[in-house]
Amino acid sequence: MPSPNEILAELKKVRYPGFTRDVVSFGVIKDIEVAYSGVTVSLTAISAKQEVIDKIVADVKATVAAMPGVPSVNVTVEAPPQAAARAPSATAQRRAIPGVKHIVAVASGKGGVGKSTVAVNLALAMRALGWRVGLMDADVYGPSVAMMVGVDKAVSLTPERRMIPLERFGIRYISMALFINDETAVIWRGPMVTKLETEFLFNVEWGELDCLVLDLPPGTGDAQLTITQRVELAGGVIVTTPQEIALLDVKRGVAMFDEVHVPVLGVVENMSYYLCRKCNHRHDIFSHGGGSRLAESLHVPFLGEIPLLRELREGGDKAQPIVAANPSHPVSEAFKSIATRVIEQLDQPKH
């Protein structure tokens, strides 16, 4: 018969539904009892969704039952979903950032969908509409915001040793890339990453902002979860491309925000189509319309589509993002339309 510690170690292989994080680190496992008759695992129901709880129970039971020497497995749940939903949650510990009115997280279920490009141009579009905007690059391992916006000086500190964000195109921004050179690989474990993200959130002199846009790392792991649990988010924007494999990851992104009780402001379909310069014909290289159909099926707003465009890529490479460099370009107008839809939701009175 395995010991409780051995069982706990094995349960670290069980993923929480919709996340890359395991049920042990989520705090789901309350107690493990080992007796001659079998093993009893007690769970804490931190989700209000019955299907999530049922999935965890089934996975825990199967994992423990597969261990050598276990004659039977009993899994108990501490509270029903309704009681768990009414219980105090992690949202009670979320902090606001003084002076920042709204915080919006831009996320994607996978990499390579142009999330940072959307985050940068969304922030600039909100600035063009008259909002005071900040931009935080929360991707420690692959920071790209500084390259897209541009770096003209080093980050300085206030007398209280708070970081002063850089400012360009009218937005304030901070990124890990401002503290390392282009050839440096960031090889950090989770606790160091989450500590840096906390510093960027609460030890930066953001000043008075209408909105702080967070460019989250791709995926639904520890870094993303830490941010959604530590700061008061007004909502999340999910970026996808039309391919089916990317759309599957949108569901994980929506599930992540839903699980931590953060509203999804909408879905943006990036690289939606290619418009040929010579024939002016539209080509749906990666299929088309999947983002809007998926948003509709998930009952979240569809914010708009952004085409695959050379100027958009070149603007990011040259630190001249298209919304700032060419405000009248049709793609810039598309970003302003998306920003308008986001602002309309943020301005709605809270009930």
C-alpha positions, 0 to 999 in steps of 0.5 A, spaced: 500 500 500 502 506 498 503 512 503 499 518 503 505 522 500 506 517 495 499 518 493 500 525 493 506 525 488 502 521 483 496 526 484 501 531 481 500 528 474 492 530 474 491 536 471 486 541 473 480 541 467 482 546 462 489 548 465 496 546 465 497 546 472 495 540 477 490 539 482 495 539 488 497 545 486 490 548 485 489 546 492 483 541 490 486 535 495 484 536 502 486 529 505 488 522 503 487 516 508 490 510 507 487 503 510 487 496 509 480 496 506 483 502 501 484 509 500 480 515 501 481 522 497 478 528 500 477 533 495 475 541 496 470 543 491 473 550 488 469 550 482 461 551 481 461 547 475 459 540 476 462 537 470 469 540 472 468 536 479 466 530 476 472 530 471 477 531 477 473 525 481 474 521 475 481 522 474 483 522 481 480 515 482 483 512 476 490 515 478 490 512 485 487 505 483 492 504 478 498 505 483 500 498 485 497 495 492 491 499 492 485 495 493 479 500 492 479 508 492 473 512 495 473 520 493 469 524 497 468 532 495 467 537 501 462 541 499 457 541 493 458 546 487 453 551 490 456 551 497 463 552 493 460 558 489 458 562 495 464 560 499 470 566 499 474 565 493 481 567 491 477 573 488 477 576 495 485 577 495 485 580 489 488 587 489 487 593 485 493 598 482 492 605 485 490 610 480 489 604 474 481 604 473 481 598 469 486 592 467 485 588 461 488 581 460 490 579 452 491 572 452 491 566 447 491 559 448 497 557 444 503 561 441 504 564 434 497 567 434 500 574 434 497 576 441 503 581 442 501 584 436 494 585 438 496 587 445 500 593 443 495 595 437 489 595 442 493 599 447 495 604 442 488 604 439 485 605 446 490 611 446 487 614 440 480 614 442 482 618 448 484 613 454 490 614 458 493 607 457 499 603 460 502 596 457 505 591 461 509 585 458 507 579 462 511 574 458 517 573 462 520 568 457 519 571 450 518 578 452 516 582 445 513 588 447 519 593 448 521 591 441 514 592 438 514 599 442 521 601 442 526 602 447 530 609 447 532 609 455 533 605 461 528 604 466 529 608 472 527 608 479 523 613 484 526 615 491 522 609 494 525 604 489 519 604 484 520 602 477 518 608 472 515 605 466 518 608 459 513 612 455 512 612 447 506 613 442 503 616 449 502 609 452 507 607 458 510 600 458 514 595 462 517 589 459 522 584 462 526 585 455 528 592 458 532 589 463 536 584 459 539 584 452 537 580 446 541 574 447 540 573 454 535 567 455 531 567 461 531 560 465 527 561 471 523 557 475 515 559 477 516 562 483 521 567 480 517 568 474 511 570 479 515 574 483 517 579 477 510 579 475 507 581 481 513 587 481 511 589 474 504 590 477 504 593 484 511 596 484 511 600 477 509 607 478 503 607 473 500 613 475 493 615 473 491 610 467 484 609 464 486 602 462 492 597 463 493 592 458 496 586 460 500 582 454 499 575 458 504 569 456 501 564 451 497 558 454 494 557 461 499 555 466 502 558 473 504 565 470 497 566 467 493 563 473 497 568 478 496 574 475 488 572 474 488 571 482 492 577 484 490 583 480 483 585 479 481 584 472 476 588 468 476 582 463 480 578 458 481 579 451 482 572 447 486 572 440 486 566 436 487 565 428 482 561 424 485 554 424 481 549 428 487 547 432 488 554 434 480 555 435 480 549 440 485 553 445 480 559 445 476 554 449 481 553 454 482 561 454 475 562 456 475 556 461 481 559 464 477 566 465 471 563 467 474 559 472 477 565 476 471 569 475 473 574 470 469 576 464 471 575 457 470 581 453 471 578 447 475 574 441 479 577 436 481 573 430 488 575 427 491 573 421 483 572 418 485 573 411 490 576 406 488 581 401 492 581 395 495 588 393 496 586 385 489 583 384 485 586 391 482 579 392 481 576 399 485 570 400 482 565 406 489 562 407 488 559 414 480 558 413 476 564 415 470 565 420 472 560 425 473 565 431 466 569 430 463 562 430 466 559 436 465 566 440 458 565 438 458 558 441 461 560 447 456 566 448 462 571 448 463 577 444 466 577 437 470 583 437 473 583 430 478 580 425 485 583 423 488 581 416 495 578 415 498 584 413 506 585 411 505 592 414 503 590 421 509 585 421 514 590 419 511 595 424 512 591 430 519 589 427 521 596 426 518 599 433 513 603 429 506 599 430 501 600 425 496 604 429 501 609 431 505 609 424 499 609 420 493 611 424 488 612 417 490 605 415 484 600 414 487 595 419 488 601 424 481 603 423 479 595 425 483 596 431 480 602 433 473 598 432 475 593 437 478 598 442 471 601 441 467 595 443 472 593 449 471 600 452 464 600 451 464 594 455 469 597 460 464 603 461 458 599 463 456 600 470 457 594 474 451 591 478 
